[in-house]
C-alpha cells in the first residue's frame, strides 16, 4: 500500500531516481572516516537553528521598545521558552565552532584544490554568513551588550573614508541606535542571511555531489588538473563504496551526538542573557561581545591607535581576499598535510593567536577596575607600622583611584604596572614627576592632587618594595657632592 | 525562409521584452533605492540635530560634572528607551559649560566620570580623558565628543540628535580639549 502511494507520487514528482543516485553515489572507501563528518554536522545544526529560530519568532517582538521584555517573557513566562532560547543560543556557538573545524579539516586535507575551488569559495561565504548570523543574533538579544555592541559597530563603520557618515546611518537606519536599527538587523537575521544561506548551502552540497567527496590525501599523490578527474574516477571505481549506507552512519551518529551536546548545554547552562535593559542612560555597564568576537575586542584594545583604522577597514578585505584566492594560488600539488608544513603552521599560528586574544579579552587587563578604589582595600601588611604621612598617602592612593589601574598584591586594576615594588624602580623625583605629569598610558594628576596629597602619595609609594630590597637611587647623586 | 523570418521577428520581440522589463525595473529601482537610502538622505540639509533642553542651569553645580539625559529630538515609534540619551554636563563657572557625549571617542562605549581623580574612564578598552574632555590615555585618538550648548531662560540647551561616532561625528560636534598641547587640563 505504502509502496503504491509512493509510486503514485513518484510518477508525478520523478524524484526517486535522482535521489537514489545521489545517496548511493560511490565515494572513496577511505573517506568514510570520522574526519569527514563536520560538514553534515554543520547542516544538522543549521536545521536546528531554523527550527528553534522559527519557534522564537512566535513570541519575539522585533521592536526596540518591546524586544527585551519579550525575551524576559520567553525566559520567565512562556513554557519552555528558556529552553528554546538556550537551544538557539548554544546552537549558534556550536554552529560557528563546527563550521570552523570543518574549514580547518578541508584546508588541511587539501580539499580546496582542483576541481573543488568553487566549493571552497562558496564555503568561505558560508563562513561569513555564519559569523553574520552570530553577530546579528547577538543584536536581536536586545540588551545592554547588544546596544553598545551596535555602537562599536557604528564607530567602526564611521571610520570608512568619505562614506563613513552614510555607512553609519545606513547601518542604524536612522540617526541613533533605535527601533529602525533592530528592525533591520531582524530582517537581516531572519530573511536576508538565512535566504542566502539556503541558496549557498544548496550550491555547496550540489558541488560535493557532482564533484565527489575529496579522497583521503596520500603524501606524494599530486593533484594535476590534466589527470585528476580520471584518477578520481578510477579511485571510486576500484576502491569506492556507496555513500549510503557505507559512510552515512558516521555522519548520522555524529549529528546526533552534536544535537545531544547542544541540548545538554542548553538544559544545564540555560539561555544567554538578556543582560541589562537597552537603556542608554544606564551607563554603569561593561559591554562585551559574545565568545566568537572576543578576540576582536582584545585586538581593538591592543592595536596601536595609528594602525587601528587601517586594520579594521583593510584587514577583513585582505583576510577574505586570501581565503578566496587560496584555491587559485594552490589549486594543484600536494594535498596531504604531512607534506604541507606551512599550511599546518598557519593553522597553529592562527589558532594560538585567536585563543590568546580571546583569553586576554576574558579578563581585559587594559580596562581599569572601576570599583577597585572603593571595593579593594590596600593589603594590611603594607600599612603595618607606617608613619602618619605614609598612611595618609595610602588614603590618597585609594581616593584618587590609583588602585583602579594599579594592582597591589595582585588585587586591583591591571591597566598600569603593579606597584608592589615601585620604590625599587623609581626614585622619589621620578615618582613625583610620573604622578603629576603622567607618561605613556598614565594620565597626569597634576590638576587633581594638591601639594599635600602629592607629598603623602609619594611617601606611600616609596615604601612599596620587597623587604631587604634597596630603594631606587638617582645614580647622579652618588657622583655629585650633596650641598 | 519562413522559419528564419519568424525567428528574427521573435528574436526582436524577445529583445523588446527584455528591454521593456529593464525599463520597468529601472523605474521601480528608483523608489526602492530611495527607500533603502532614506536613513542617509534624511540626515542631509537641516539634518537630525536640533536644540534640546537638559534642565535648569541651577541643577548643575559650579565645578562639578553631572550626568544628564535627554530624549532624542528625532524619535521613531518603536524606539522606546533607546531614544533616551545620556550626556555629561560640566559646569565650569558662570555661563561656561561643557557638555560631553557619554560615547567614548574610540569605539563608542559609555565613559564614566570619576570626580575624585578628575577623569573619565571607558570600561571597554581603557580610554581615559581629563575633566575638560581632552584625551588622557588609552586608544582614543582624540578628545571626547562635545555638544554645542546655549543657555536660554536659565536652561541648558544642547544641539544633539545623532549618535556621535569617531569618523562620522557630525560637524557640529566639538572635540574636548582638542588643539591644546598641554596634557594638564
Interface residues (C-beta under 8 A of the other chain):
Chain A: X63 X64 X65 X66 X147 X148 X151 X152 X154 X155 X156 X157 X158 X159 X160 X164 X165 X166 X167 X168 X169 X170 X172 X173 X174 X175 X176 X177 X178 X179 X180 X181 X182 X183 X277 X278 X279 X280 X281 X283 X284 X285 X286 X287 X297 X300 X301 X303 X305 X308 X309 X366 X367 X368 X370 X373 X399 X400 X401 X402 X404 X415 X437 X438 X440 X441 X442 X443 X444 X445 X446 X447 X448
Chain B: X36 X37 X39 X40 X42 X43 X48 X67 X69 X72 X74 X75 X76 X77 X78 X79 X80 X81 X82 X83 X84 X85 X86 X102 X103 X106 X107 X108 X109 X110 X111 X112 X114 X116 X117 X118 X119 X121 X122 X123 X124 X125 X126 X128 X130 X131 X136 X137 X138 X139 X140 X141 X161 X162 X163 X165 X166 X167 X168 X169 X170 X183 X184 X185
